[in-house]
Amino acid sequence: MNVMTSLLVSIFQRITVKQTMSLVIHSSK
């Protein structure tokens, strides 16, 4: 795995975590 790929993967994971957290927060209201 090269540097660009790992960078994209880490960014994608952060975005996914943020979306999941916001979904959980919205559904818990």
C-alpha distance (Angstrom), angle and dihedral (degrees) to the residues before:
residue distance angle dihedral
M1 . . .
N2 3.79 . .
V3 3.79 127.5 .
M4 3.81 96.9 -99.2
T5 3.79 93.0 51.9
S6 3.80 93.9 49.6
L7 3.80 89.7 46.5
L8 3.81 91.7 52.7
V9 3.79 91.2 46.9
S10 3.80 92.6 52.5
I11 3.80 91.9 48.1
F12 3.80 91.2 48.0
Q13 3.81 91.1 49.8
R14 3.80 91.7 51.6
I15 3.80 91.9 50.1
T16 3.80 91.1 48.1
V17 3.80 91.7 50.1
K18 3.81 91.2 49.9
Q19 3.81 91.6 50.2
T20 3.80 91.5 47.8
M21 3.80 92.1 50.0
S22 3.80 92.5 49.3
L23 3.80 90.3 47.9
V24 3.80 91.4 51.6
I25 3.81 91.4 47.5
H26 3.81 92.4 49.5
S27 3.79 94.7 46.5
S28 3.81 92.7 48.1
K29 3.82 92.1 58.1
